[in-house]
Amino acid sequence: MALPKLDQNPVYDLIIPSTKEKIEYRPFLVKEQKILLVALETNDDKQVLKAIRQLLKNCIISECNVNNLAPFDIEYIFLQLRGKAVGENSAIKLKCGECEVENNVNIPLADLFPIVKEVTQEVKIGEEYILHLRYPSFGGIIDSDIEGRELLNQKQINPLQVEELYGTIMQCLESLDTEEEKIYFKDETLEAKEEFVGSLTTIQFESILKFVSDMPKITHDVTFDCVKCNKKNELKLEGMQAFF
């Protein structure tokens, strides 16, 4: 007698933060958990991102192009899937800032949501041009030279690290309005885009950098008393990997 094919997965819905679109999904199963664990063992950030993409494609029931989603969409959806699969709370280990002993801390995954700031997506370039910005797409990040850790562990951007973030900035260029036409950066070569960015003034470039720095991200404030020294620790967790 053949083993039965199990089909007992509950279906949930959520709202995609960037588009406000409602989608249906199921929790990930052991087979998806295996995909993620194998990728984590490689210590390769890009392999982890590809595993997360496959996991989301498997678990999202509604029509949804995962590649077009913003990084904070991916963070949010993944954590919701994980919460429904392993429980509403994620037990993680955090080191005490005083004695460095690891403490078990429960994170309520259902309560996590990206913090979205009001930011302008337009930058005026002189008197003739308007630059339109967009959040980078998940698929674009995977296919680019952007380091995976920039997505998985988003932090506030230090202007001294601009070189490392150059790939992210390229992904944020959407279009340029001129007096005659609208130019889409997706139709331009990398060399042309780099030349354009290189011709910006410092103030104009800082406007783009602020847009990238203010990109929505999931954060969570944690407070715990160390089990060894009783020191009260207050931490802010940021980025998807901080929660598992």
N, C-alpha and C positions, 0 to 999 in steps of 0.2 A: 504493500500500500504506500503510495507516494505521500510525502509530507505535505500538509496543507500550506497554501500561501496566505500568510497573515495579512489582513487588511483591516486593522483596528485603529487606524491613526485618526485622532480628532483633527478638525480643521478650525483654524483661527483666522482672524483678520487683523490688519493693522493699517495705519495711514503712513505712506512714504513721506518723510519730513520735507523734502525739497519740492515735491509735486502735489502733495495733499491727495494723492490717488490712493484709494483703498484696494488692498490686495488680500488674497487668501493664501494661507500657507499651512504646512504641517510641520510638526517637530522633526528634527533630523533623527535618523535611526542609527543602529550600530554600524551599518555600512558607510554612512556619511561620517560618523565619528572616526572610523578607521582611516578614511581619506585624509581627514584633518591631522590625525596623530602621525601618520606616515610623513606628511609634509612638515610637521613640526620637528620631526627627528632629523630632517635635512639641515636645519638651522639656516635655511635659505628663505629670505623674506618673500621673494617672488613666488616660490613654490607654495608658500603658505597662502598668498593672495589667490593663486590659481585654484588651490584646494577650496578656499572659501567661495570663490565664484562657482565652482562645480556644486558645492553643497547648496548654495542658494538656488541654482538652476534646478536641482533635484527637488527642493522642498517648496518652492513657490508654485502654487497651483494656477494662479491667475496669469494672464498674458503680461509679461514683464521682461524687458530687455535689461538684464543685470548690468551689462557693459555700459549702459547709458546713465546709470545711477551715480550720484555724487558719493565721495568717500564717507561722509557722515550718514548717508542713507544705508550704506553697506554695514557700517558699525552698528547702527540701530537694529536693522533687520536681523543681522547675525546674532546679536545678543538676545533678541526676542525669541528666535528659534532655539537658541541654547537654553534659555530660561524654561521654555515649554518642554524641552527634552530632558533636562537634568534637575529641574526644580526651580522655583521662583528665586531662590537665593543661591549665589555662587560663593562657595567657601574658598577664599584665597589666603595666602600667607604673606604677611607684611612684617618687615623688620622694625624693631623698636629703634627710634632715633638715638636712644641713650645707650642701651646695652647690646643692640643688634640681634637680640633673640627674636626668632620668628613667632608671630602670633597669628592664630586663625581668626579671620574676620569674614563675616557674612555680608555679601553685597546683594541688595534687592534688585535683581535684573529688570523686573517689570517697571521699576521706577526710573530707569535710566532713559534719558531723552536728550537729543542734541541741543546745545544752547545756541540759539540763532540770534545774532546781533543785526541791528539795522546797519547795513553798509551800502555804499553806492557802488553800482556795477558799471559806472561810466567815468571815464577820465578824459578831461578836456586837454587836447594836445594843440597848444597855440590857439589861434582864432579860427582855424580851418577844419580841424579834425576832432572827432569824438571817438574814443576807444571804448569798446564794449567788452566787459569781462564776464566770465562764467566760471562756475565751479568745475574742476577737472572731472572727467568721467572715470569710472572704475576701470573700464576696459582700456582707456587711453593710458592710465597709469601702469597697468600690467604690461602693455606693449611698448612702453617708453623706457628710458634709462633712469626713471625716477626710482630711488631706493624704496623698497617696500616699507621700511621702518618709518618713512615719512608719513605714510598712511596709517600704519598700525599704531604708532606712538606719537600722535600729533602733539606738539608743544608750542608754546608761544615762540615766535620766530625772533632770533637774534640777528640784527642787521649784519653782524660780522659773518653770518653763515649764508649769505646771499648766494655764493657760488654753488653751494650744495642744493639750494632751492631753485636753481635756474630752470631745471626741467619742469618743476611744478608751475612756475610762472609761464613757461611756454604753453602749458596745458590750459591756462586760464585765459588766453587770448581768444576772443570769439570773433569780433569783427571791428572794422574801422570805417566810420562814416567820413567821406570826403565831400567836397562840394558837388562832385559829379556822380559818385557811386558809393555803394557799400561793398567793401572788400572783406571776404571771409578768410580768416587765417588758416582754416582747414585746407584751403586751396593753394596755400603758399608752401614753399620749401622751408626746411628748418633753417637753412642759411639765410633766407630772406627774413624770417622771423627774428633770428638772432641779430641781424643787421638793424632791423627796425628798433628792437629793444635797446640795442647799443647806442642808438641816436637820441634816446630820450634824455631829458634833463634829470637831474637828481630828484627834484621835487615830483616830477611825473612818475619816475620809477618808484619812489616811496609810496605813491598812491596805490600802485599795483601791489607792492609789498604789504601794505596795510590790508588790502583785500584778502590776500593769501593768509596773513596772520590772523585775521578775524573770521576765517572759515569756520563754520559751525563744527563743534566737536562734542563728544560725550564726556562729561566730567562728573565726578562724584566726590563729595567731601566725606572723609572717614575720620572717626574719632574712636580710639580704643586705649584702654589702660593695659600696659604691658603685664603679662602673666608672671614675669620674673622680678622686675624692678618697680612696677606700679606706676611708671611714668605715663602721663597722659600724652598720647600722640595724636596730632592732627595733620592729616594728609589730604591732598587733592589728587585723585586718580584721573588720568587722561589717556585716551586712546584705547582701542579695542583689546589689546593684549594685556592691559592692566587688570582686566576683569576675569581672566582665566589663566 
